[in-house]
Structure formats: structure tokens, C-alpha cells
Amino acid sequence: MGSWLHDSHIDEVLALKRLRQTNNGDLLYPNCAITDVAFGQMLVSTYRNLLKKAIGTSVAKGGKRKRSGTEDLDCVPNDFKFDDKMMQYVMGDRPKYGHSWAKVKSVYCIIMVKEMHWIAVVALLKERLLKILDCNPIIYRDRQLEAELEPLSVLFPRLLHDSGMFEHLGGEALIGKLPLKRVLVPTNKSSADCGAYALKFIQFDMTNTPMDGLNDETMTIFRERWAVECFHGEMDLF
């Protein structure tokens, strides 16, 4: 069992993946973009602000506030615009070693759920789907996870739409919430390794590598390797 991976640890490894992608001309990780931890955090913050405004407007018009924990955003206001920071992700100017999303087929994110559990999320643009890679699916059932990922599900299509770079996907792909789909992946038998699993899930998914060899023992090896790679600023493929 390893120690808990914090935001900075996750981001360091993700940055090395993006650097490797840059140095190898997308040969290893083709047609994809890799975000950072802040990407998910900013979407959550944006969603909460929109939700507060929507609830306030509804109450002001005589509507009833929903019970705590059941609120969701029916739709994104037409006049809403993402700030420059969010658009920088799409353009490839953010985060460090970022890539433009103009020609990508998938966008990889690592999301913190309820400040206690890391999962990997793959946004499949053409399929219009959020693929969930979760090493401990019993922690959050489907409905719970859908609620926690509502900001990503609702705002990601709007981000693509507002960028003006994805008209080739068709108008329907940029409207409405993205559905979630869990996929079967190896599970974490001990604890505190969800961050390590999430990092390895996205690397193996990007390279179409079978994941059946991932387990708690190999996570220990990967952690040690990442420590060395982060120190030297290099990353091996596996």
C-alpha cells in the first residue's frame, strides 16, 4: 500500500506524460489531449456558480428550492461564456506541455470525487461519451457518480461548442449532457492507491495496452519509477 497522492503528485506525472507526447510527435499517445487536476476543479467551480445563480433566479421568481443534495443544472444559460483559462485548455496553451484539441479524439482527465477518491475520465468526442476508469467502483454507485460528475457531463460539451473548433462533430454532439459509461478495470484491493491506478489507467488506455497486469503490487513498482522519472524529468512508456 502506498501513501496518498496529492494534486501536485498527480500533476507532476501528467506533465511528464504530456512532455513525452510532445517530444515524440504524438506517436505514443496519438489523437488525445491530457489535462491536469485543475481542469476538473475549474469545471466544478464554474458549475457551482451557475447552479447558485439558477437557484437564486428560480427562488426570486417564486419557485421552490430543491432539497439539499438534489440540485442540478437543467441547462447552461445561453449568455454564459467560459473564461480565458478554460479556453486555453482547448487551444493547447494550458496546462504546461498542452496540446490543441482541434484534432483529438479523446481528452483525458483525472478527477477527485468528494475530496477522497481519484478516478480517470476519458471524454470520447465523436462517441459523445464519458468513459469512467475507477479502481474501486463500490465506493460510488452509478447514480452517486453521475451526480459527482455532473459538472463535467454538463459543461464539457459547452466548452467544445464555445471554442468553435468542433463543428465537424455535428450540432447534436455539442448539446446536452454527456452520458457516463463505466468500464471494467482492475480493482484496488488495499487503500490509498486510487491516484496511482488512475494515472496508470489513462496511460494504458492511451496506448491500448491490456490492463490485466495491473494490481496493488505493480502499483508499488510504478510509484518508485515515477519518483525517479519526476526527479529526472523523464518518463518510460510503461
Secondary structure, 3 states (H helix, E strand, C coil): CCCCCCHHHHHHHHHHHHHHHHHCCCCCCCCEEECCHHHHHHHHHHHHHHHHHHHHHHHHCCCCCCCCCCCCCCCCCCCCCCCHHHHHHHHCCCCCCCCCCCCCCEEEEEEEECCCEEEEEEEECCCCEEEEECCCCCCCCHHHHHHHCHHHHHHHHHHHHHHCCCHHHCHHHHCCCCCEEECCCCCCCCCCCHHHHHHHHHHHHHCCCCCCCCCHHHHHHHHHHHHHHHHHCCCCCC
